[in-house]
Amino acid sequence: MLLINDGDTSYAKLKTVESGITKIEYMQADMLDLEMLNRQFDIVESVGVLHHMVDPVKGWRVISNCLKPSGLMRLGLYSSAARQSVTKARALIKELGIGSSSSEILKFRYEILNSSSELGTELRDFVGWTDFFTTSEIRDLLFHVQEHQFNLIEIKSIIARQCKPTHRSMQPTNQAENWNL
């Protein structure tokens, strides 16, 4: 198993030991350097990574090339349809010149919670999101410097270009924004 995030690796190792599974090897690597391993994997999963890369399609291509024929790939990408409110909020934050330092984010949250200003009114819905209440999560949600969003047509086009015919894929569920590849 290859994991990018060190925290994920530690948690996976813990759960593997708890489950008594012994045939898993763990590694950590930079996604764009994976081909240097000269290995292929039965399953490749990338959630929360590709959409923050400068070139997510390049990262997708690299992990596709590391997938065994008949392998299974599962990706988590941001949906442009589902994140319309986030896109709108980011535009407002940029327009108002709000920075991403911890003190500016704290002031930003305070303003939303305690004000009837344009900012408080426009972004009040985010108070219901768990991401709103921790600095790191709200920074990732509304202040991240790099985010790509995809629609189903773009995903289908990328799959057609990237995936080998032997790779297995699951069809989208009845929730069109939830693709399991």
N, C-alpha and C positions, 0 to 999 in steps of 0.2 A: 504494500500500500504506500502510495506517495502522497504526502500532505505538504502543503505550502506553509501553513500557519503553525508556528511552534506550539501554541496552546492547543490546537487541534491534535497535533501529534501526541502530546502528553496525555490528553484525554482519551484518545484512541488506544494508546498503549495500556492505560489503566483499565479500560473496558475489555480489552482483549484478555488481559490477565484474569480479570474477574470472571470472564466467560470460559476460561480454560482453553482458548484457541491458541494453537502453537504454530500454525503454518502461515503466519503473516510477518512480512519483513517491512519495517517502517524506514522511510527516508524523508529528508527534507531538502528541497531544492527551489531554485528560481524557475518559474514556469518557462521562461524563454530559453533556459539552458537545458531543458529536459531531454532534448534530442541527443545531447552529448553523453547521456547515460547509455545510449544504444540498447535500450530495453523497450519492451512493449508490455502493456498491462491489459488484464481481462476487463477491468472496470476503471473508468476515469470519471471523476466527479469534481466539478468546479462550481462552487456556490459562493457568491460575494467577492469574486476576484476579477473576472474578465471585464465587467462593466466599469471598473476603476482603472483599467490599463489605458495607456496612450493609444494603443492599437489593439482593441479587443479581438478583432478578427485574426490578427497575427498570433495572439495567445491561443485562440481556439484552434488554429491550424497546427500549432506545435503539439497541443495535447491530442488532437486527432491523429497525428502521425505517430503518437506513442500508444495508440490503441490497437490491440491485436485484431486481426480479421475476426469477425463475429463478436467483437468486444462490445461492451455497453458503455455509453457515455451519458452522463446526467449533468445538465448545466442549470444554474440559476442566474437569470439575467433580469435586469430592470425592464419593465414594460413601459413604453411611452404612454400607453392608454391609462394604465393604473397610476402613473406618477405625474399626471397633469397638475395636481394640486402642489406637488413638490416643485415642479418647473415654474409654476406661477409664483410660489413663495420665494424661490431663488431669485427670480427677476425683481421682485419687490425689494428683497434684501440688498441686491446689487444697486438698484435705483436709489435706495436710501443711504447707501454707502456704509452699511454695517459690516464690520470686520469679523474675523473668525477667532480672535483671541478669547481666552477663557472669560476675561472681564466683559468683553463685548457680548459674548453669548449669554452671560448671566444677566446683563442689562436688557438684552433682547427678550429673554424669557420673562423677566420682570415686567417689561412693557406690555407684553401680550396678556399676561395674567392680571395686570392692574390698570389697564388703560382702555379708554374708548377711542384712542387715536386710530388712524388708518391702519397702522401696523397691528394693533390689538384686535381690531375688527376683522381685518383680512385673514389673519393667521390664527384666530381663536380655535379653529378645528384641530390644530396640531396639539392642543392641550390634551386631547384624548389619546394621543399616541404615546406609547411607553418611551419611545426615542426622545421625546421632548424633555424628559426629566434628568437625563445625564448629559454632561457636557460632551463626552466623546461620541455618544450616539446622535445627539442633535447636530454636532459638527458633521458627522457622516451623512446624516439625512439632508440637511439644508445648506451646509457650508463646504462640502467636499469640493476640492479643486478639479477633480476629474471624474466625470460620470457620463456614461453612454447609456442610452435607452434604446430599446428595440421594439419593433412591431412584428406581428406574425409574418408579414410578407418578407421583411428583411431576414428573419430567422430562417424561413423556408429557403430563401436564396443562398444564404450562407451554408446551410446544410447541403444543398445541391452542389455547391462548389467544393466543400471541405470534406464531406464524409464519403468514405469508401462504400461501394454498394453492399459489401458484406457486413458492415456495421449494423447492429440491431438498433432500432429506435422504437420507442413507444409512441403511439398516436396521442395527440393532445386530448386532454380530458374534456368534459363538458364545460369546464371553466377555461375558456380560450387562452387566458393569460398564464396558465399553469402548464408549461410544457415539460415533459420528462423525456429526455433524449437518450 
